[in-house]
Amino acid sequence: MQEVKTDLLIIGAGPGGLSAALYARRAGLDFEIVEKKMAGGQIINTASVENYPGFKDDISGYELAQNLLGHCKRFDIEVREYFAVNSIESVNTRKKDKSYHFKCPGDEKLIWTNSVIMATGASPDRLNVEGESGLIGKGISFCATCDGALYRDREVAVVGGGDTAIDEAIFLTKFAKKVYIIHRRNELRAVEILKDRVLKNKKIEFLWNSVVEKFIGKNKLEEILIRNKKENKTYKLKVDGVFEYIGWKPNSELVKDLVELDEKNFIITNFKMETSLPGIFAVGDVRNTPLRQVITAVADGAIAAIYVDRFLSA
Ligand SMILES: Cc1cc2nc3c(=O)[nH]c(=O)nc-3n(C[C@H](O)[C@H](O)[C@H](O)COP(=O)(O)OP(=O)(O)OC[C@H]3O[C@@H](n4cnc5c(N)ncnc54)[C@H](O)[C@@H]3O)c2cc1C
């Protein structure tokens, strides 16, 4: 297996990882940045980003990611795409010693590094109800931007009540003739501007106090079995597609035995983005941050690179 040695390994090329790479390059660090899929991170899944400062006109998530990548290329940063780090082993925590502290095997290469920035983001939670696993990709989706256009003039449902659920439900009204929002509470958690927009949208109907009990369909989704918790009644809703936006799971498995995690498995860091193990830093959606957005991920990436530099030169 080919071996690579570096001072810093950045795992994940979403906004957090790419920003860390930019700041690491400008600090003159020797580093590698790897990405298990296409570079850009989760944001490539959204049709429009309206809240990233400096972009007053709508920009798509894909375009924003391309801008970030273009900025990295300008500083000769090459992302190793389709390279998944499979584990991280702490081999030597003695500092000052030139040997490498972490052994990080990927599919075909082994990376030895003195420090790691975990920029691995988060993945969508599933409802884990009957019928779900067999119908993913056959009517059940986690990405309105990717699959929304398939439901032109059809009826779809969104499950969830947070910002992303509401944002994507509004986006789906561009295509679908009707969008149900299935929400387990009787009020929304979303920010005011979104609440106002969604409540005024005539194509959207809320199913409050409701939970999905089962997805029904042979080769494609046909119906959802819904329970109204307040009335304790179940009924079937005919829809062509359903989009789940119920939360996110942090991609923190690589370090679960090395660093402290919170009760939901997000990585705990201090303001320097340091984890409980010296040499491992975490940024963006994978850490226990109060806000999971592009702006916070890129800010974290910048801070982490600065403190990695201090860690390496201490
Ligand atoms: C539909 C949708 C709409 C959104 N809209 C907005 C918005 O309008 N405005 C906004 O600010 N934010 C928005 N967000 C949130 C924003 O996308 C995230 O907060 C941001 O992308 C987090 O960046 P990150 O770098 O921490 O993680 P991510 O973007 O999740 O990137 C992590 C990367 O790490 C890679 N990775 C994971 N594990 C490994 C491994 N073992 N080896 C190698 N690579 C690995 C993943 O493939 C991924 O590319 C949206 C998110 C979604 C899903």
Ligand as a Chemical Component Dictionary entry (heavy atoms), coordinates in Angstrom:
data_LIG
# 
_chem_comp.id                   LIG 
_chem_comp.type                 NON-POLYMER 
_chem_comp.pdbx_formal_charge   0 
_chem_comp.three_letter_code    LIG 
# 
loop_
_chem_comp_atom.comp_id 
_chem_comp_atom.atom_id 
_chem_comp_atom.alt_atom_id 
_chem_comp_atom.type_symbol 
_chem_comp_atom.charge 
_chem_comp_atom.model_Cartn_x 
_chem_comp_atom.model_Cartn_y 
_chem_comp_atom.model_Cartn_z 
_chem_comp_atom.pdbx_ordinal 
LIG C1  C1  C 0 -30.615 20.419 1.443 1  
LIG C2  C2  C 0 -29.682 21.306 2.222 2  
LIG C3  C3  C 0 -29.822 22.689 2.146 3  
LIG C4  C4  C 0 -28.937 23.539 2.856 4  
LIG N1  N1  N 0 -29.061 24.886 2.709 5  
LIG C5  C5  C 0 -28.177 25.718 3.324 6  
LIG C6  C6  C 0 -28.237 27.135 3.117 7  
LIG O1  O1  O 0 -29.092 27.644 2.375 8  
LIG N2  N2  N 0 -27.322 27.911 3.749 9  
LIG C7  C7  C 0 -26.343 27.397 4.563 10 
LIG O2  O2  O 0 -25.526 28.150 5.069 11 
LIG N3  N3  N 0 -26.283 26.052 4.776 12 
LIG C8  C8  C 0 -27.165 25.214 4.200 13 
LIG N4  N4  N 0 -27.105 23.852 4.411 14 
LIG C9  C9  C 0 -26.150 23.346 5.412 15 
LIG C10 C10 C 0 -24.720 23.281 4.850 16 
LIG O3  O3  O 0 -24.728 22.540 3.662 17 
LIG C11 C11 C 0 -23.812 22.624 5.879 18 
LIG O4  O4  O 0 -23.906 23.295 7.105 19 
LIG C12 C12 C 0 -22.361 22.642 5.415 20 
LIG O5  O5  O 0 -22.229 21.995 4.165 21 
LIG C13 C13 C 0 -21.476 21.968 6.438 22 
LIG O6  O6  O 0 -20.190 21.900 5.941 23 
LIG P1  P1  P 0 -19.133 20.818 6.478 24 
LIG O7  O7  O 0 -17.877 21.080 5.723 25 
LIG O8  O8  O 0 -19.096 20.837 7.944 26 
LIG O9  O9  O 0 -19.747 19.392 6.108 27 
LIG P2  P2  P 0 -20.288 18.749 4.755 28 
LIG O10 O10 O 0 -20.748 19.783 3.817 29 
LIG O11 O11 O 0 -21.239 17.701 5.183 30 
LIG O12 O12 O 0 -18.996 18.066 4.118 31 
LIG C14 C14 C 0 -18.401 16.930 4.724 32 
LIG C15 C15 C 0 -17.663 16.142 3.657 33 
LIG O13 O13 O 0 -16.884 15.122 4.279 34 
LIG C16 C16 C 0 -16.902 13.967 3.461 35 
LIG N5  N5  N 0 -16.554 12.804 4.297 36 
LIG C17 C17 C 0 -17.273 12.267 5.320 37 
LIG N6  N6  N 0 -16.618 11.205 5.842 38 
LIG C18 C18 C 0 -15.464 11.059 5.136 39 
LIG C19 C19 C 0 -14.372 10.134 5.197 40 
LIG N7  N7  N 0 -14.338 9.129  6.092 41 
LIG N8  N8  N 0 -13.344 10.265 4.314 42 
LIG C20 C20 C 0 -13.371 11.274 3.392 43 
LIG N9  N9  N 0 -14.377 12.179 3.284 44 
LIG C21 C21 C 0 -15.417 12.084 4.151 45 
LIG C22 C22 C 0 -18.343 13.929 2.951 46 
LIG O14 O14 O 0 -18.446 13.161 1.764 47 
LIG C23 C23 C 0 -18.622 15.412 2.713 48 
LIG O15 O15 O 0 -18.380 15.824 1.383 49 
LIG C24 C24 C 0 -27.942 22.971 3.703 50 
LIG C25 C25 C 0 -27.816 21.588 3.785 51 
LIG C26 C26 C 0 -28.676 20.766 3.059 52 
LIG C27 C27 C 0 -28.493 19.277 3.132 53 
# 
loop_
_chem_comp_bond.comp_id 
_chem_comp_bond.atom_id_1 
_chem_comp_bond.atom_id_2 
_chem_comp_bond.value_order 
_chem_comp_bond.pdbx_ordinal 
LIG C1  C2  SING 1  
LIG C2  C3  SING 2  
LIG C2  C26 DOUB 3  
LIG C3  C4  DOUB 4  
LIG C4  N1  SING 5  
LIG C4  C24 SING 6  
LIG N1  C5  DOUB 7  
LIG C5  C6  SING 8  
LIG C5  C8  SING 9  
LIG C6  O1  DOUB 10 
LIG C6  N2  SING 11 
LIG N2  C7  SING 12 
LIG C7  O2  DOUB 13 
LIG C7  N3  SING 14 
LIG N3  C8  DOUB 15 
LIG C8  N4  SING 16 
LIG N4  C9  SING 17 
LIG N4  C24 SING 18 
LIG C9  C10 SING 19 
LIG C10 O3  SING 20 
LIG C10 C11 SING 21 
LIG C11 O4  SING 22 
LIG C11 C12 SING 23 
LIG C12 O5  SING 24 
LIG C12 C13 SING 25 
LIG C13 O6  SING 26 
LIG O6  P1  SING 27 
LIG P1  O7  DOUB 28 
LIG P1  O8  SING 29 
LIG P1  O9  SING 30 
LIG O9  P2  SING 31 
LIG P2  O10 DOUB 32 
LIG P2  O11 SING 33 
LIG P2  O12 SING 34 
LIG O12 C14 SING 35 
LIG C14 C15 SING 36 
LIG C15 O13 SING 37 
LIG C15 C23 SING 38 
LIG O13 C16 SING 39 
LIG C16 N5  SING 40 
LIG C16 C22 SING 41 
LIG N5  C17 SING 42 
LIG N5  C21 SING 43 
LIG C17 N6  DOUB 44 
LIG N6  C18 SING 45 
LIG C18 C19 SING 46 
LIG C18 C21 DOUB 47 
LIG C19 N7  SING 48 
LIG C19 N8  DOUB 49 
LIG N8  C20 SING 50 
LIG C20 N9  DOUB 51 
LIG N9  C21 SING 52 
LIG C22 O14 SING 53 
LIG C22 C23 SING 54 
LIG C23 O15 SING 55 
LIG C24 C25 DOUB 56 
LIG C25 C26 SING 57 
LIG C26 C27 SING 58 
# 
